[in-house]
Amino acid sequence: MPDKSLDQQRLKWRDRLSVKQARIAVGLTLLIGFLFSGIQIAWDLREERSLIDRTVMQVLATLRESATQAAYGLDETLAARVVSGLFEYEPVYEAVLRDNFNNILAQRSEAPINSNRSALTEVMFGENHAYEIPLVTGGSQDLVGHLSVKIDTDQIADGFINRATRILTSGILRNLILGLVLVAFFYATLTKPLLLIAGLLRKIDPQNPDPSTLHIPQIHDRDELGMILKTTRGLIERISATLDKLRITEQQVRDRENQLTAIVQNVADGILTITPTGRIVEYNAATKQILGLMRDETPQGRTLHEFLMPRAIPLLEHSLEELASRGADNHSVEKRLTLPIRRADQAEIEVSIALRMIPDTATPMMTAVLTDITVRKRYEEQLVYMANHDTLTNLPNRSMLEYSLSKALAKHKENASSRHGATAVLFIDLDRFKVINDSLGHDVGDLLLKAVAGRLQKVIGRQEIVGRLGGDEFLIIIPDLKETQDAANLSQAVLDALAPAFDIKGRVLFVSPSIGIALYPSDGEDFPALMRNADTAMYSAKSSGGGTYHFFTRTMNESAMARLVIENDLREALAQNQFELHYQPKVDLRTDRISGLEALIRWKQPGRGYISPMQFIPVAEETGLIGKIGEWVIKEVCRQISEWDKQSIPPLPVAINLSPRQLIEGRITETISRILTETGTPAARIVLEITETVMMQDIKKSAAILDELRHLGLQIAVDDFGTGYSSLAYLKRLPINTIKIDRSFVRDVTIDTDDAAITRTIILMGHNLGLNVIAEGVETEEQMAFLRESGCDEVQGFLITTPQPAEEIVKHILRISANAETEL
């Protein structure tokens, strides 16, 4: 139940409020009435002022003619009547009529009214008014006299003030009555109902507002007050619904706070509330675990500084001061640190700390989130190690080697005036490693690389750095080279270390390195230049047979540039179709007929003429362009055979030279099969010539590929036979048709008994194995006679003809064929 004293107090305030409102309403009404009355009086005063002048002028205009006649005729009687007529206008208290000589014809004056309101009169109307009227006559407007009149403004003011007083008094009374009536009316129709509404609203419980307690009187059901009550009831209903939602939301917020509290307490990161000085105010359970505190220990009240390693305390203090100086308003700023912490068990861990100001707090506070990153940091260190080291050999990789070399070069440049040493780079490439990798498998190759890396690590000293660039390439950096000979000594030590056999999975393997040496600053001043020149020197060592080391020279660089130019020109030659084929015939010694042709590639470069195959074929082999060039040769030979068949040229087999990379690395079987199908060329018309050395490098793989080619119907010939030291047992296992005696034996068969014996032996051996034997490089009749006598099957060389273009070789074939038929 509401308190009665409280209700009585509310009633007193309501009565006071009603009286105050009544006073204000009456006062406003009187003020408005007074204002409008004042406006009316001011307007009347303005009209009264202008009325005085108009009235006087009208009176004077009426008497002007009579006054003019009296002045003109000097008629004093008429002048006296004119002056008396002026006094019929009561405010006139003095009038004088003179002639043009200023003689008074008539004059009258009365004493003006002595009013107590003279000051007020003077304010409203000013001093007494005087009017001087000239009197003229005739068309020439001759002056005949003057009429002077004075007006008593006090008399006019008395009448005006009396009227203003009546107006003001009646206006005040009227507005007073109107104000009282309005107060009574609005009290009955507005104030009292509003007080009723206020009383109803006071009965509503703010905690549980019930809109049903707000009754609308029937009398106000359709008026504005009823609309207010209805609107208020609707508002209370919405407030009640909103309060219900707020209660539900409040409960949800409490539940979420409990959940968040549980999450904070169970999260793996330590979450603390600290002061700007680092003192701990609140903490979660994970904080104790990170700090290594016992169950009964608490960090509350202690500072973070107590748990830090001494070297980290200044950094934390500086960060706290910097964050606090930015103010609590800038709560979006976060400060992250990585600090070492000494746990209570004396273990040292790395912790990431995220500091952030807490907004809207009376006392500046911060949150600190602690994350143990010890394991992650070790993992990151492991990732950094893996990113800078080769996964197979654990040696530094290319990026680490580049960093180490750049660091060594930077030291030389910083101390260029005091240091006189140099830096050496040893570029190491394993000879014939690809053969081992392809023939024995990558697992054996990987084990061999690891074994090589182990031996290289034993060779280098503490200052030297050894790493793996990739594949079978290694690099040794000598940061501070005292003498050039030191680089040569280390290179020789590498050669000696890798010379003994390697035992890999029960296999005895030998591998030799080719080493290129480049020196700073003579051979380059940065990593790319030194690597490029060391690589060039390594290729020079490899081209000389491998198993040695070469220092870089400018001549090597010029040679490398020349190879680069040839490589670019070769690519353009392929695109521009600058290659052409020349053909050299083979003659059967038994019939002296042409038994076949050998296709030889020629490169005719615009502006330079023919380029020797000895110049561009090795470059094509190194760069891999030999595959595209060789495919072009096969296509062109097949096209030429089809063209010759259409011309009814006697069908002859055409020999094509296969490069080592084409045979071992390429998909030669698929390539040739596709070309034969596309061109419709019989496989028997193609002879593939492979050098003996290539086949001996990997006899098993070579035999498998040659078997595939033989199954296509192709003929196989061994070129340069006698230079590869091949075994007869291996030769018997190869699917070959022909062997070609190398020109180095044929050249001296007539003057060198050893070469003659070797040549006869090769011919006899070939025949015993069922092989056709061809001798190449025949240039003299004596050589031809020797070979014919020794039983050689075919010959080829300049004695018969030089290699010629297709159209020229056709003429030669037809000529020899015609001669042979004539002899028959």
C-alpha positions, 0 to 999 in steps of 0.5 A, a space after each residue: 500500500 502506498 504511504 499516506 504521507 507521501 500521497 498528502 505531500 503529492 497533493 500539496 505539490 499538486 495544489 501549489 502547481 495549480 496555483 502557480 499555473 493560474 498565476 502564470 496564466 493570469 499574468 500572461 493574459 494581463 501582459 498581452 492585454 497591456 501590450 495590445 492596449 499600449 499598441 492601440 494608444 501608440 497608434 492613436 497618438 500617431 493619428 492625433 499628431 497628424 490630426 492636429 496639423 490637418 485640422 489647423 490647415 483646414 481651418 486656415 484654408 477656410 479663412 485664408 480668403 477672408 484674411 487675404 481680403 482683409 489684409 489687402 483692403 486693410 479692413 480691420 473689421 474683417 480682420 477681427 472677424 477672421 481672428 475670432 473665427 480662428 478661436 472657434 477651434 479650441 486649442 488656438 490660444 493666440 492669432 495675429 493678422 498683419 498686412 504686408 507692412 507688418 502692421 497688425 490689423 487684428 489680434 487676439 490671445 488667451 492664456 494657455 491651459 496650465 496642465 500638470 502633464 506638461 512634461 508628458 505633453 511635451 514627450 507626446 506632442 512636443 511644445 506648443 505649435 505655431 503656424 505662420 501663413 503668408 497671404 497672397 493675391 492675384 495671378 502674380 501671387 503678390 504678398 499682402 500680409 501674414 496670419 500667425 496662429 499658436 496651438 495649445 498642445 496641453 489642451 489636446 494632450 488632456 483629451 488624449 490622455 483621458 481617452 488613453 486611460 479609459 482604453 488602458 483601464 478597460 483593456 486590463 479589466 477585460 483581459 483580467 476577466 478573460 484570464 480568470 475564465 481561461 484559467 477556470 476553463 483549462 483547469 476544468 478541461 485540461 489540468 484536472 484530467 492531466 492530474 488524473 492521468 498523473 495520479 494513474 501513472 503514479 500507481 503503476 509499478 516501475 518494476 512490473 508496469 501493468 497497462 491494465 491499471 490505466 483506465 480511460 474515463 468515458 468522458 475522455 474516450 474520444 478526445 485528446 486526453 483519451 488519445 494520450 491515455 491510449 498512447 500512454 497505455 501502448 507505451 507502457 505495454 511496449 515498455 513492459 515487453 521491453 523489460 521482459 526482453 531486457 530481463 531475458 537478455 540480462 539473464 543471457 548476459 549473465 550466462 555468457 559472463 559465466 561462460 566467458 569466465 569459465 572459458 577464461 579460466 580454462 583457456 591455455 593462455 594466461 589472462 591477467 588484469 594489471 596496473 600500468 606499473 605491472 602489478 597483477 590484479 586478476 588472473 586465470 588458472 592458466 597463469 599459474 601453470 605458465 608461471 609454474 606456481 604451486 596450487 596454494 600460491 597466487 600471483 595476485 599483488 605481485 608484479 610481472 617483473 618478478 617473473 621475468 629474466 633480468 635482461 627483459 625487465 627494461 623492455 617491459 617497463 618501457 612498453 608499459 609506460 608507452 602504452 599508459 601514455 597513450 591513454 585509456 581512450 586509445 584502447 585499440 592500441 595493442 603492444 606485443 612482446 616476446 619475453 623470457 620468463 623464469 618459472 617458479 621451478 627455475 625453468 626458462 620459457 619464452 612467452 608472448 605478451 599482448 598488452 592492451 588498455 582497458 577502456 572506461 575504468 576509473 583507475 587505468 588498467 591493462 589486460 595482459 595475455 601470456 602465451 607460452 611459445 617455447 615449443 613454437 619458437 623451437 619449431 620456427 627455429 627448425 623451420 628456419 633451419 630447414 629453409 636454409 639447409 638441404 633436406 637430404 645432406 643437411 648442408 646449407 642450401 643455395 639461399 644460405 650459401 648466398 647469405 654466407 657469401 654476401 656476408 663475407 663479401 660485405 666484410 671485405 668491402 667494409 675493411 677494404 683498406 686494411 684487409 688484403 685477402 680474398 674470397 674463393 668460391 669452389 663450384 663442384 659438379 659430380 661427373 657422370 652422376 646422372 648415369 648412376 642416378 638413372 641406372 641404379 635409381 634415385 635412392 642409390 643416387 641420394 645415398 651417394 650424395 649424402 656420402 659425398 656431403 660427408 666427405 666434403 665436410 671432413 675436408 673443409 676447415 672451420 672457416 670454410 663453408 660447404 653447401 649443396 646447390 641442388 642435384 649433384 652440385 656443391 659449393 665451398 666458400 673460403 671466406 678469407 683466402 690468404 693465398 690463391 694456392 689455398 683454393 687449389 690445395 682445397 680443390 685437390 683435397 676434394 679430389 683426393 677425398 672423393 677418389 676412393 670408392 663408395 660402398 652404396 647398398 653393397 655396390 662399389 661406385 666411383 665418382 669424380 668431381 669437376 671443380 670450378 674456382 672463382 675469386 673475389 674481387 678479380 672474378 666478380 664482386 657479388 654472388 651471381 657474378 662469382 657463381 656464374 664464373 665458377 660455373 664457367 670454370 667448372 664446365 671448362 674442367 668437365 670438358 677437359 675430361 673431369 676429375 680436375 679443377 680449373 680457375 676461372 679466366 676471361 677466356 672461359 667467359 668469352 667462350 661461355 658468351 660465345 656458347 650463349 650467342 650460339 644457343 640464342 642463334 640456334 633457337 632463332 634458327 629453329 624458329 626461322 627454319 635455317 637448317 638444311 640437310 646434305 647427303 653423303 653416299 655410301 658405295 657397295 664395294 662388291 657392285 660399286 653401286 650406291 648402297 645408301 646415304 647419310 644425312 648430315 645437318 648444315 646450318 646456313 645462318 643469314 649473313 654468316 654462311 654455313 656454321 660448322 656442326 662442330 661449333 653448334 652440335 655440342 652447344 645443342 647437346 648442352 642446352 637440350 636443343 638437340 632433341 628438337 633439332 634431331 626431331 627436325 632431321 628425322 622429319 626432313 629425311 622422311 619428307 625427302 624420302 617421300 619426295 624422292 619416291 614420287 620422282 622414281 629415284 632408286 630407293 636407298 636407306 638413309 642414315 641419321 645420327 642420334 645424339 646421346 641425349 636423344 637416345 638416353 633422355 628422350 622418348 625416341 621410340 615414340 617420336 620416330 614411330 609418330 613421324 613414320 606414321 605421319 609421313 608414311 615412310 617405310 621403317 626399313 628406309 631409315 638407319 639410325 647411327 649411334 656412337 659406340 661410346 654412348 651405348 657403352 655408358 649404359 649398356 642395359 638401357 641402350 640395349 632396351 631402347 635399341 630393341 624397341 627401335 628394331 621392332 619398329 623395323 629400323 636398322 641400327 649402326 654403330 658409328 665411330 666403332 673402335 674408339 669406345 673400347 667396347 667388349 665383344 660380349 656386349 657388342 653381341 648382345 646389342 641389336 645392331 645391323 652395321 658397324 662403321 670403322 672410325 675414320 681415325 683408323 682408315 686414314 693411315 691404313 696404307 702407312 700404319 701397320 697397326 691401323 691396318 691390322 686393327 681395321 682388318 680385325 674389325 672387318 673380320 670380327 663384324 663378319 663373324 658376328 653377322 654384321 655389315 661393315 662400313 669404312 668412313 673417311 675414305 679419301 684415296 684410291 689406295 685406301 679404297 683398294 686396301 678396304 676392298 682387299 680386306 673384305 669391307 662391305 661399304 665405304 664412305 668418304 670424299 673420294 666418292 663425293 662430299 656431302 651435297 644438298 638433296 637436288 645435287 645428290 640426286 644427280 650424283 645417284 643417277 649418274 653413278 647408277 647410269 655408269 654401273 648399268 653401262 658397265 654391266 
